[in-house]
């Protein structure tokens, strides 16, 4: 005569045991995500302090903005001034420091990350680091 034994009532079912495993994995994932976010914030702050406003520096044709509010750049010279010196007869200038609005056409050059690489505030810095 064959007897089938039931597990004791204190034993967890398979579904709750799997649920406990997923809960432990979720706790580990949340911890790793918090540590990763901490390091992204640290590197974003470092990038912000080192590169704030640097991506707006361009080699310009005149030492100061023109009276109409424009400040032409040297076409075909896609390098940041301040990092690399401007060629003879050109002047390093920044629209923001001159009190002019940002020119999006200048920002969309391939060498400048198509306008996506910015360190002007913490949110742009976080996006540039991720």
Secondary structure by P-SEA (a helix, b strand, c coil): cbbbbbcccccccaaaaaaaaaaaaaaaaaaaaaaaaaaaaaaaaaaaaccccccccccccccccccccccccccccccccccccccccbbbbbcccccccccccccccccccccccccccaaaaaaaac
